[in-house]
Amino acid sequence: MNILEREAKVFFHTYKRIPLEIDRGEGVYLYSTSGRRYLDLFGGLAVNALGYNHPRVVEAIGQQIRRYIHLSNYYVQDPQIELAERLVKASGYSKVFLGNSGTEVIEGALKIARKWGKDKKKSTVVSFTNAFHGRTMGALSSMDREKYREGFEPFLPGFVCIPFNDVEILRRTVNKETLAVMLEFIQGEGGINVATAEFIAELERLKHQYDFLIIADEIQAGLGRTGKFFAFEHYSASGPDIVTAAKPLGGGLPLGAILGSERVADVLQYGVHGTTFGGNPVACSAGIVVLEELVDKGLMQHVVEVGEYAFTQLRQLRQEFPQLIADVRGKGLMIGVELTREGDSIVEKMRDEGVLINCTNQTVLRFLPPLIITKTEIDEGIRTLRKVLRD
């Protein structure tokens, strides 16, 4: 049996695997067991911000493994403390909770909101169409996409999902019973849909009128992906009350974080929430390196420069192929190229040419490369996409 046949025999059939067997990664490239090199333009779905086999990440992981791999969260652990201190300093938030994954910290954020609003008689969480917050029951309850929800009913009560970027419906929906509004400022899985300035300004105004929380899902768009530490920083809003982060935080290891403002800083008390593996010291040691590279070593400015270059090249491509490319949108190195047709065949043809890219929402090519990608490597990806579109 080949490796795909072996996988199908023993795993639940939850993943449509890419028919490649990867041997190793280096920088922005993956190498198959046959020795072929592939340019990776979706970086483990926004996880591998520093690319593959980053020497500082590898060194930090090795050093911590030799100390200890896991301790109960009953113990104070210096990698956790340093990572949390860096998150607080970079973000301006007051408190941090460390978890394992994006969907786990979404659930934690919802629990914080529920506890905050209990005595205020607030119960409704408002979310938006095309959002993706995870695959656990609280996350699924906040979403509208049948692809993820079908067959898992009944969902949790107290959730309302309304159209993204629709100011009038937002205005008609929120009220004094609204507990929280949860959103991705740039929707990732939904097709790289960017919140409008008008929409965010109205959300801020309504928050002050009705006293609810704003929960920002920054799991894909956060931690430098858009050229700012968090995507909401592109807006003039005062900032969400709760922020969730994950994907790139652990340098490729499972790690998520909830950041809370002063409004929710005292909500969680001893024993009301916890995690066995969250804040694993090995993942936190890698995460410290990620934050050092982003904040101290100028990687976010690199994202701005290379992102602008990528947008310029992709918009030129749209002019060349108006019958195939409907739109180019996003920020930094979180870019969506909306096609006029389904994109799976283009993804396959690019893979045949040695470039790996992702298609989401059926028609959107999603660019989430490692943040260390260079203009030369961007050119390689654009050149391949041009060839495939021309063919």
C-alpha positions as CSV (number, residue, x, y, z in Angstrom):
1,M,0.0,0.0,0.0
2,N,1.1,3.6,-0.7
3,I,1.0,6.2,2.1
4,L,-2.5,7.5,1.0
5,E,-3.9,4.0,1.1
6,R,-2.4,3.4,4.5
7,E,-3.9,6.7,5.8
8,A,-7.3,5.9,4.5
9,K,-7.3,2.5,6.2
10,V,-6.7,3.8,9.7
11,F,-8.0,7.4,9.9
12,F,-11.5,8.9,10.1
13,H,-12.0,10.4,6.6
14,T,-11.9,14.0,7.7
15,Y,-9.2,15.4,5.5
16,K,-8.9,15.5,1.7
17,R,-5.1,14.9,1.7
18,I,-2.8,16.5,-0.8
19,P,-1.2,13.6,-2.8
20,L,2.3,14.5,-1.7
21,E,4.6,12.8,0.8
22,I,6.7,15.5,2.4
23,D,10.2,14.7,3.5
24,R,11.4,18.0,5.0
25,G,11.0,21.8,4.8
26,E,13.5,24.6,4.5
27,G,12.6,28.3,4.6
28,V,9.6,28.8,2.3
29,Y,10.1,25.4,0.5
30,L,8.9,21.9,1.1
31,Y,10.7,18.8,-0.3
32,S,8.9,15.6,-1.2
33,T,10.3,12.1,-0.7
34,S,11.0,12.0,-4.4
35,G,13.3,15.0,-4.0
36,R,11.1,17.6,-5.7
37,R,11.1,21.1,-4.3
38,Y,7.8,23.0,-3.8
39,L,7.3,26.7,-3.0
40,D,4.8,26.8,-0.2
41,L,2.3,29.8,-0.5
42,F,0.0,28.8,2.3
43,G,2.5,28.0,5.1
44,G,0.6,25.3,7.0
45,L,-2.5,27.5,6.8
46,A,-0.8,30.6,8.3
47,V,1.0,28.6,11.0
48,N,4.6,28.6,9.7
49,A,5.2,32.4,9.9
50,L,8.9,31.9,10.1
51,G,9.0,29.2,7.5
52,Y,10.4,25.7,7.9
53,N,13.4,24.7,10.0
54,H,14.0,28.2,11.3
55,P,17.3,27.9,13.2
56,R,16.2,30.0,16.2
57,V,13.0,28.1,16.6
58,V,14.7,24.8,16.4
59,E,17.3,25.9,18.9
60,A,14.7,27.2,21.4
61,I,12.7,24.0,21.1
62,G,15.8,21.8,21.7
63,Q,16.9,23.9,24.8
64,Q,13.5,23.6,26.4
65,I,13.1,19.9,25.7
66,R,16.3,19.3,27.5
67,R,14.9,21.1,30.6
68,Y,11.4,19.6,30.6
69,I,8.7,19.0,28.0
70,H,5.6,19.3,30.2
71,L,4.6,20.5,33.6
72,S,1.2,20.8,35.1
73,N,-0.2,24.4,35.1
74,Y,-0.1,24.2,38.9
75,Y,3.6,25.2,38.4
76,V,4.9,28.6,37.4
77,Q,6.9,28.2,34.1
78,D,9.3,30.8,32.9
79,P,8.6,30.2,29.2
80,Q,4.9,30.9,29.8
81,I,5.6,34.0,31.8
82,E,8.0,35.5,29.2
83,L,5.7,34.8,26.3
84,A,2.7,36.3,28.2
85,E,4.8,39.4,29.0
86,R,5.7,39.8,25.4
87,L,2.1,39.5,24.3
88,V,1.0,42.1,26.8
89,K,3.7,44.5,25.8
90,A,3.1,44.1,22.1
91,S,-0.7,44.3,22.3
92,G,-1.4,46.6,25.2
93,Y,-3.8,44.1,26.7
94,S,-4.0,43.3,30.5
95,K,-4.3,39.5,30.9
96,V,-3.4,36.4,29.0
97,F,-4.7,32.8,29.0
98,L,-2.7,30.2,27.1
99,G,-4.4,27.3,25.3
100,N,-3.6,24.7,22.6
101,S,-5.4,25.9,19.5
102,G,-7.6,28.4,17.8
103,T,-10.9,26.7,18.5
104,E,-10.0,26.2,22.2
105,V,-9.3,29.8,22.8
106,I,-12.6,30.8,20.9
107,E,-14.4,28.6,23.4
108,G,-12.5,30.2,26.3
109,A,-13.4,33.7,25.0
110,L,-17.1,32.8,24.8
111,K,-16.9,31.5,28.4
112,I,-15.3,34.8,29.5
113,A,-18.0,36.7,27.8
114,R,-20.8,34.6,29.3
115,K,-19.5,35.0,32.8
116,W,-19.0,38.8,32.3
117,G,-22.5,39.2,31.1
118,K,-24.3,36.9,33.6
119,D,-25.2,39.6,36.2
120,K,-25.9,42.1,33.5
121,K,-28.7,40.0,32.0
122,K,-26.9,39.9,28.7
123,S,-27.0,36.6,26.7
124,T,-26.9,37.0,22.9
125,V,-23.7,36.6,20.9
126,V,-23.8,38.2,17.4
127,S,-21.5,36.8,14.7
128,F,-21.3,37.1,10.9
129,T,-21.9,35.2,7.7
130,N,-18.8,33.4,6.1
131,A,-16.9,33.5,9.4
132,F,-14.9,30.6,10.6
133,H,-14.2,30.3,14.3
134,G,-13.4,26.6,14.7
135,R,-15.0,23.2,14.8
136,T,-16.1,22.8,18.5
137,M,-19.7,23.3,19.5
138,G,-19.5,27.0,20.6
139,A,-17.6,27.9,17.5
140,L,-20.0,26.0,15.2
141,S,-23.0,27.7,17.0
142,S,-21.6,31.1,16.0
143,M,-21.3,30.2,12.3
144,D,-23.7,29.9,9.3
145,R,-21.8,27.7,6.9
146,E,-23.6,24.4,6.4
147,K,-20.4,22.8,5.2
148,Y,-19.2,22.7,8.8
149,R,-22.5,22.6,10.6
150,E,-24.6,20.0,8.9
151,G,-25.4,16.9,11.0
152,F,-24.1,18.4,14.3
153,E,-27.3,20.0,15.4
154,P,-28.7,21.1,17.9
155,F,-26.4,24.0,18.4
156,L,-26.0,26.2,21.5
157,P,-28.7,28.8,22.1
158,G,-28.0,32.5,22.3
159,F,-26.2,33.0,19.0
160,V,-27.4,35.2,16.1
161,C,-25.5,35.3,12.7
162,I,-26.0,38.3,10.4
163,P,-24.5,39.5,7.1
164,F,-20.9,40.6,7.3
165,N,-20.3,44.3,6.5
166,D,-24.0,45.1,6.6
167,V,-24.3,48.3,8.7
168,E,-28.1,48.5,8.7
169,I,-28.7,44.9,9.8
170,L,-26.0,45.3,12.5
171,R,-27.8,48.4,13.7
172,R,-31.2,46.5,13.8
173,T,-29.7,43.4,15.5
174,V,-27.7,44.6,18.5
175,N,-29.6,45.8,21.6
176,K,-29.4,45.9,25.4
177,E,-29.4,42.1,25.6
178,T,-26.4,41.7,23.3
179,L,-23.6,40.1,25.3
180,A,-20.8,40.2,22.6
181,V,-20.1,40.7,19.0
182,M,-17.5,38.2,17.6
183,L,-15.8,38.8,14.3
184,E,-12.7,38.3,12.1
185,F,-11.7,41.8,11.0
186,I,-10.4,40.0,7.9
187,Q,-12.3,36.7,7.3
188,G,-9.8,34.0,6.3
189,E,-11.7,30.7,5.5
190,G,-14.6,32.8,4.3
191,G,-12.6,34.2,1.4
192,I,-10.3,37.0,2.6
193,N,-13.2,39.4,3.2
194,V,-12.1,42.7,4.7
195,A,-14.3,44.6,7.2
196,T,-15.1,48.1,6.0
197,A,-14.2,51.1,8.0
198,E,-17.8,52.2,8.1
199,F,-18.8,48.8,9.5
200,I,-16.2,48.8,12.3
201,A,-17.0,52.5,13.2
202,E,-20.7,51.6,13.6
203,L,-19.8,48.5,15.7
204,E,-17.8,50.7,18.0
205,R,-20.6,53.3,18.3
206,L,-23.1,50.5,19.1
207,K,-20.8,49.0,21.7
208,H,-20.7,52.3,23.6
209,Q,-24.5,52.6,23.3
210,Y,-25.4,49.1,24.5
211,D,-22.3,48.1,26.6
212,F,-21.4,44.7,25.0
213,L,-18.0,43.1,24.4
214,I,-16.2,42.8,21.1
215,I,-14.3,39.6,20.6
216,A,-11.7,39.7,17.8
217,D,-10.8,36.4,16.2
218,E,-7.2,37.1,15.1
219,I,-6.3,33.4,14.8
220,Q,-5.5,33.7,11.1
221,A,-5.1,37.4,10.6
222,G,-3.1,38.2,13.7
223,L,0.5,38.2,14.8
224,G,2.0,40.1,11.9
225,R,0.1,38.4,9.0
226,T,-1.3,41.8,7.8
227,G,1.7,43.9,8.6
228,K,0.4,44.9,12.0
229,F,0.4,42.9,15.2
230,F,-3.4,42.4,14.9
231,A,-5.6,43.0,12.0
232,F,-8.0,45.3,14.0
233,E,-5.1,47.8,14.3
234,H,-5.8,48.8,10.7
235,Y,-8.9,50.5,12.0
236,S,-9.3,53.6,14.2
237,A,-11.4,51.6,16.7
238,S,-10.5,51.6,20.4
239,G,-9.8,47.9,20.2
240,P,-11.7,44.7,21.1
241,D,-12.2,43.6,24.6
242,I,-11.1,40.0,24.0
243,V,-8.7,38.9,21.3
244,T,-7.9,35.3,20.3
245,A,-4.7,34.3,18.7
246,A,-3.2,30.9,17.7
247,K,-1.9,29.6,14.4
248,P,1.6,31.1,14.1
249,L,2.1,31.7,17.8
250,G,3.9,28.5,18.7
251,G,6.2,28.5,15.7
252,G,4.6,25.4,14.3
253,L,3.7,23.8,17.7
254,P,0.1,23.9,19.1
255,L,-0.4,27.1,21.0
256,G,-3.2,29.6,21.4
257,A,-3.9,32.7,23.5
258,I,-6.7,34.7,24.8
259,L,-5.9,38.4,25.5
260,G,-8.3,40.4,27.7
261,S,-8.7,44.1,28.3
262,E,-9.3,45.7,31.8
263,R,-13.0,45.2,31.2
264,V,-12.6,41.4,31.6
265,A,-9.4,41.2,33.5
266,D,-11.0,39.8,36.7
267,V,-13.7,37.6,35.1
268,L,-11.7,34.3,35.4
269,Q,-11.0,33.3,39.0
270,Y,-9.3,30.2,40.4
271,G,-10.7,26.9,39.1
272,V,-13.4,28.2,36.7
273,H,-11.3,27.6,33.6
274,G,-8.2,25.6,32.7
275,T,-6.3,23.3,30.4
276,T,-3.9,20.4,30.7
277,F,-1.6,21.1,27.8
278,G,-2.3,24.8,27.1
279,G,0.8,26.9,27.4
280,N,3.1,23.9,26.8
281,P,6.7,25.2,27.7
282,V,8.2,23.9,24.5
283,A,5.6,25.7,22.4
284,C,6.0,28.8,24.5
285,S,9.8,28.7,23.9
286,A,9.2,28.7,20.2
287,G,6.6,31.4,20.6
288,I,9.1,33.7,22.2
289,V,11.2,33.5,19.1
290,V,8.2,34.2,16.9
291,L,7.4,37.4,18.9
292,E,11.1,38.4,18.9
293,E,11.2,38.1,15.1
294,L,7.9,40.0,14.6
295,V,8.4,42.8,17.1
296,D,12.1,43.2,17.8
297,K,13.7,42.2,14.5
298,G,11.4,44.1,12.0
299,L,9.6,41.2,10.4
300,M,6.3,43.1,10.3
301,Q,7.8,45.9,8.3
302,H,9.1,43.2,5.9
303,V,5.5,41.9,5.6
304,V,4.3,45.4,4.7
305,E,6.9,45.8,1.9
306,V,6.6,42.3,0.4
307,G,2.8,42.3,0.8
308,E,2.6,45.6,-1.2
309,Y,4.8,44.1,-3.9
310,A,2.6,40.9,-4.0
311,F,-0.5,43.0,-4.3
312,T,1.0,45.0,-7.2
313,Q,1.9,41.9,-9.1
314,L,-1.4,40.2,-8.5
315,R,-3.4,43.2,-9.6
316,Q,-1.3,43.3,-12.8
317,L,-2.3,39.7,-13.2
318,R,-5.9,40.6,-12.9
319,Q,-5.6,43.1,-15.7
320,E,-4.0,40.4,-17.8
321,F,-6.8,37.8,-17.1
322,P,-10.0,39.8,-16.4
323,Q,-12.1,36.8,-17.5
324,L,-10.5,34.6,-14.8
325,I,-9.7,37.0,-11.9
326,A,-12.6,38.9,-10.4
327,D,-10.9,40.6,-7.4
328,V,-7.7,40.8,-5.4
329,R,-8.1,41.7,-1.7
330,G,-6.6,41.5,1.7
331,K,-3.8,43.1,3.6
332,G,-0.1,42.3,4.1
333,L,0.6,38.6,3.3
334,M,-3.1,37.6,3.7
335,I,-4.3,37.8,0.2
336,G,-7.3,36.5,-1.7
337,V,-7.5,36.2,-5.4
338,E,-11.2,35.7,-6.3
339,L,-11.7,33.7,-9.5
340,T,-14.6,33.7,-11.8
341,R,-14.7,29.9,-11.6
342,E,-13.9,27.2,-9.0
343,G,-10.2,27.0,-8.2
344,D,-9.4,23.4,-7.4
345,S,-8.1,22.7,-10.9
346,I,-5.8,25.7,-10.7
347,V,-4.5,24.6,-7.3
348,E,-3.7,21.2,-8.8
349,K,-2.0,22.6,-11.9
350,M,0.1,24.9,-9.7
351,R,1.1,21.9,-7.6
352,D,2.2,20.1,-10.8
353,E,4.4,23.2,-11.5
354,G,6.0,23.1,-8.1
355,V,3.9,25.7,-6.2
356,L,1.5,24.9,-3.3
357,I,-1.5,27.2,-2.8
358,N,-4.8,26.9,-1.1
359,C,-8.4,27.5,-2.5
360,T,-11.0,28.5,0.0
361,N,-14.7,29.2,-0.4
362,Q,-14.5,27.3,-3.7
363,T,-13.4,30.3,-5.8
364,V,-10.7,32.2,-3.8
365,L,-7.0,31.4,-4.1
366,R,-5.7,32.1,-0.6
367,F,-2.1,33.3,-0.2
368,L,-0.7,32.8,3.3
369,P,3.0,32.3,2.7
370,P,5.6,32.3,5.5
371,L,6.2,35.9,6.5
372,I,9.9,35.5,5.6
373,I,9.1,35.2,1.9
374,T,11.1,37.4,-0.4
375,K,10.1,39.3,-3.5
376,T,12.1,36.8,-5.6
377,E,10.0,34.0,-4.2
378,I,6.8,36.0,-4.8
379,D,7.9,36.4,-8.4
380,E,8.3,32.6,-8.7
381,G,4.7,32.1,-7.4
382,I,3.2,34.8,-9.7
383,R,5.1,33.5,-12.7
384,T,3.7,30.0,-12.1
385,L,0.1,31.3,-11.6
386,R,0.4,33.3,-14.8
387,K,1.5,30.2,-16.7
388,V,-1.4,28.2,-15.3
389,L,-3.9,30.9,-16.1
390,R,-2.6,31.3,-19.6
391,D,-2.8,27.5,-20.2
